Amino acid sequence: MDLFTLTPSFHPLPLPKPRTQPSLTSFHHPNHRRIRTLRCSTTMPTTALSTVQFDLRGYWTSLIDEINTKLDESIPVSYPEGIYEAMRYSVLDNAAKRAPPVHAASLIHDDLPCMDNDQERRGHPANHVVYGEDMAILAGDALFPLGFRHIVTHTPPELVPETQILKVIAEIARCVGSTGMAAGQIVDLEDGPNMVDYIQDKKFGELAECSAVCGGLLAGANEDEIQRLRRYGRAVGVLYHLVDDILKVKAIGDKRDEGKKKKGKNYVSVYGVEKAIEVAEDLRAQAKKELDGFEKYGDKVTPLYSFVEYAADRGFSIGT
């Protein structure tokens, strides 16, 4: 099976005019120093595909209704109603940024008082604030296996062989387990020095890596392609969260995000905005470098390049 046969066909279109909002490049400083241990040159040559524009906003918008319907159907309310209501609260987020079950579970647990102690998620009260810490823990626990069950029961066997489905399940289990996101949270709680790279990679890079790899597994990618997708997903996952941190700090006037979280490390809080931007540019370049290895697939890979630029520059928003 062609690696990108599961990607809908499209015609490259001009991207919509960006909303007026600060971009990553507008924060660039000429004297940034290197801080991330895994680096690549930001001046590497670009392929023709990396410069082709794709209407990412239009593509996402076209899928919103279908995604919302499928997520709603995946968690019907039954007895005991309380846990289903808590599960639906985090999956069917009113902020129009819906989260699939496994992702929602990780967010619920990440916000808990014993973890990052966040009171809000996407501008709304965190799950434990609404339903209590005990129910939030159980809702997260229930959402993890729901994701696995949904994959097994809703993936057509005539489209995807069972061996590939098993690989996807194993990949997700690796991502959320003691070698993945859980490891990042543990090290974050331990508050050890000089661990920001590890924490960011595990807490935010793992899930994006898993998403990219699972797409490749479902499409029958070879081992070299899977490894490229791993590195691409990890880089763009950390990049996305890093830019979130940069924009939050810039929005309050270059002040560090002190006191917002009692626990937790990120590049901005540890090194400051200027060095964080340096890391972000490295991650953007790294993600594009990995995609250059898929040149033989032509413009089918263009949406992945487009997502790298979106992660870095946030030229538009959906549902707001």
CORDALIN-V946424 format. One record per backbone hydrogen bond with DSSP energy under -0.5 kcal/mol. CO is the residue of the C=O (numbers start at 1). NH is the residue of the N-H. Records with the same first field share a line. If there is no record, write none. Layout:
# CORDALIN-V946424
CO=NH, NH
This chain:
# CORDALIN-V946424
2=5
4=7
6=8
19=21
24=27
25=28
29=32
37=39
41=44
48=51
49=52
54=56
55=59
56=60
57=61
58=62
59=63
60=63, 64
61=64, 65
63=67
64=68
65=69
66=70
67=71
68=72
69=73
70=74
71=75
72=75
80=83, 84
81=85
82=86
83=87
84=88
85=89
86=90
87=91
88=92
91=93, 99
93=96
100=104
101=105
102=106
103=107
104=108
105=109
106=110
107=111
108=112
109=112
110=116
111=118
112=115, 117
116=262, 263
119=126
121=124
124=121
126=129, 130
127=131
128=132
132=136
133=137
134=138
135=139
136=140
137=141
138=142
139=143
140=144
141=145
142=146
143=147
144=148
145=149
146=150
147=151
148=152
149=153
150=154
151=155
154=156
156=159, 160
161=164, 165
162=166
163=167
164=168
165=169
166=170
167=171
168=172
169=173
170=174
171=175
172=176
173=177
175=181
177=180, 182, 183
180=184
181=185
182=186
183=187
184=188
185=189
186=190
187=191, 192
188=191
192=195
195=199
196=200
197=201
198=202
199=203
200=204, 205
201=206
204=208
205=209
206=210
207=211
208=212
209=213
210=214
211=215
212=216
213=217
214=218
215=219
216=221
217=220
222=226
223=227
224=228
225=229
226=230
227=231
228=232
229=233
230=234
231=235
232=236
233=237
234=238
235=239
236=240
237=241
238=242
239=243
240=244
241=245
242=246
243=247
244=248
245=249
246=250
247=251
248=252
249=252, 254, 255
250=253
256=258
257=260
266=270
267=271, 272
268=272
272=276
273=277
274=278
275=279
276=280
277=281
278=282
279=283
280=284
281=285
282=286
283=287
284=288
285=289
286=290
287=291
288=292
290=293
291=294
292=295
294=297
295=298
297=300
298=301
299=302
301=304, 305
302=306
303=307
304=308
305=309
306=310
307=311
308=312
309=313
310=314
312=24
315=19
